[in-house]
Amino acid sequence: MKYTDEDLTRCLTKFFHVMPSDYNDIPYIDLHGNKVPGVLFQNSGNDHVNYFFTQLKRKTIKGKNFNRSIVGGRKWKGRDNNKEIVDKERSRIGYKKTFRFDEESSEDKESVYWIVKEYCLDKTTMDVLRERREIGHEDSVVCFITKKNHDGWLYGAKIWQLPSLDEPFKALTDEELDYFDTPEYPHAYRAN
């Protein structure tokens, strides 16, 4: 099943409330523990997309930053800043952030990487839940993970096969090239 950002945020709210969830197909998985994603999700039945809850681990007891390392010193790397999640009334209800983990390749296996979207509740919502003492799983998030195969382009492995940037212009005459330096070619000189 495919959930929307709003669905996942509501699911997380129920998870925090320690309420029976309508999302029983979403398990708890320790993403930042002793296993790489390939091992964690090898028996999940769906090799490409999975939803799960996980507990974030703070770098220090009262700190705001989280440790996203996996045993062996490897870690999930942030790909973007928090993006707001809003409900139908356009009220902010949470945030999502994207992380990436590259699996080490071996001779007999194809190289893969994992993209995880991590969903958390809005600070105001969390503060209200704390005040009411309704939080059962502090620092938990709900995640959406996707497995991707490396195609070689990610690290520039095929760049040597690309033509030189000057190649397309070698077929143009000097007169044709001069056109790009005239006011008739406005795209290069348009002031905004």
C-alpha positions in Angstrom: 0.0 0.0 0.0 1.2 3.5 -0.8 0.7 6.1 2.0 0.7 9.9 1.6 2.9 12.2 3.7 -0.2 13.1 5.7 -1.1 9.4 6.2 2.3 8.7 7.6 2.3 11.7 9.9 -1.1 10.7 11.3 0.2 7.1 11.7 3.1 8.4 13.7 0.7 10.4 15.9 -1.2 7.2 16.7 2.1 5.4 17.3 3.1 8.1 19.8 -0.2 7.9 21.5 0.3 4.1 22.0 -3.0 3.6 20.3 -3.9 0.6 18.2 -2.9 1.7 14.7 -4.8 1.3 11.5 -1.4 0.8 10.0 -0.6 -2.7 11.3 1.4 -3.5 8.2 4.1 -1.0 9.4 6.7 -2.8 11.6 9.3 -1.5 14.0 12.9 -1.8 12.7 16.1 -0.6 14.2 17.5 1.3 11.2 20.5 2.7 13.2 21.7 -0.5 14.8 24.0 -3.4 13.9 22.7 -4.2 10.4 22.9 -2.6 7.0 19.6 -2.1 5.1 20.2 -5.0 2.7 20.2 -7.4 5.7 17.3 -5.6 7.5 15.0 -5.8 4.4 16.2 -9.0 2.7 13.2 -11.0 4.0 10.6 -8.2 3.8 8.9 -9.6 0.8 9.2 -6.2 -1.0 12.7 -5.6 -2.2 12.2 -2.0 -3.2 9.7 -0.1 -0.9 9.1 -0.5 2.8 7.5 1.5 5.6 8.6 1.1 9.2 8.9 2.8 12.6 12.4 3.4 14.0 13.8 5.0 17.1 16.3 7.8 16.6 19.4 7.8 18.9 20.6 11.2 20.3 24.3 11.9 20.0 24.2 13.3 23.6 21.5 12.8 26.3 20.1 16.3 26.0 21.3 17.1 22.5 19.2 17.9 19.5 21.3 16.0 17.0 20.8 12.3 16.2 23.3 9.6 15.5 22.5 8.0 12.2 25.5 5.6 12.2 25.5 1.9 11.6 27.9 -0.5 13.2 31.3 -0.2 11.5 31.3 3.6 11.3 29.1 3.9 8.2 26.1 6.2 8.3 23.0 7.5 6.6 23.9 10.8 4.9 21.4 13.7 4.8 20.3 14.6 1.3 18.1 17.7 2.0 16.7 19.9 4.7 13.4 19.3 6.5 10.4 19.8 4.3 7.1 20.7 5.8 4.1 18.4 5.7 0.8 20.1 5.8 -2.7 18.8 6.2 -5.8 19.6 4.0 -6.3 22.8 6.0 -2.6 23.8 5.2 -1.6 23.5 8.8 1.9 22.2 9.4 1.7 18.7 11.0 5.2 17.4 10.5 8.4 17.3 8.6 10.2 14.9 6.3 13.8 14.6 5.5 15.7 12.4 3.0 18.8 10.3 3.8 21.0 8.0 1.6 23.0 4.9 2.5 25.5 3.3 0.0 26.0 -0.4 0.4 29.5 -1.6 -0.3 29.6 -3.7 -3.5 31.3 -7.0 -3.8 32.5 -8.8 -7.0 29.4 -11.1 -7.2 26.7 -8.5 -6.2 25.4 -5.4 -7.9 26.1 -2.2 -6.1 23.0 -0.7 -4.4 22.0 2.3 -2.4 19.1 3.0 -0.2 17.0 6.2 0.1 14.9 6.7 3.3 12.4 9.5 3.9 12.1 10.1 7.6 8.8 11.6 8.9 8.6 13.3 12.3 5.8 15.3 14.0 5.8 19.1 14.3 7.4 20.5 17.5 4.1 22.1 18.6 2.4 18.7 18.4 5.2 17.0 20.2 5.1 19.6 23.0 1.3 19.1 23.4 1.7 15.4 23.6 4.6 15.7 26.2 2.5 18.1 28.3 -0.4 15.6 28.3 2.1 12.8 29.0 0.8 10.9 26.0 4.1 10.0 24.4 4.9 6.3 24.4 7.8 6.4 22.0 10.0 9.5 22.3 12.3 10.2 19.3 10.5 7.7 17.0 9.9 8.4 13.4 8.1 6.6 10.6 10.1 5.9 7.4 9.7 5.1 3.8 12.7 3.3 2.3 13.5 2.5 -1.3 16.3 0.3 -2.7 18.0 1.5 -5.9 20.6 0.0 -8.1 23.7 2.0 -9.1 23.8 2.6 -12.8 27.3 3.9 -13.0 26.3 7.5 -13.6 26.2 8.4 -9.9 30.0 8.5 -9.6 30.9 9.6 -13.0 32.0 6.2 -14.2 30.7 6.8 -17.7 31.7 10.5 -18.1 34.6 9.5 -20.3 32.1 8.3 -22.9 30.4 11.7 -23.2 31.3 13.9 -26.1 33.2 17.1 -25.5 30.9 20.0 -24.8 32.5 21.8 -27.8 31.7 18.9 -30.2 28.2 20.1 -31.2 29.5 23.5 -32.2 32.3 22.2 -34.4 29.8 21.7 -37.2 28.7 25.4 -37.0 30.4 28.0 -39.2 31.9 31.2 -37.8 28.9 33.1 -39.0 26.5 30.8 -37.2 28.6 31.0 -34.0 28.6 34.8 -34.2 24.7 34.7 -34.0 25.1 33.8 -30.3 26.9 37.1 -29.6 24.1 39.3 -31.1 21.0 40.9 -29.6 18.9 38.6 -31.8 19.9 35.8 -29.4 18.1 37.2 -26.3 18.3 34.2 -24.0 21.9 34.9 -23.0 21.4 38.6 -22.4 17.9 39.0 -21.0 18.0 41.0 -17.8 15.6 39.9 -15.2 
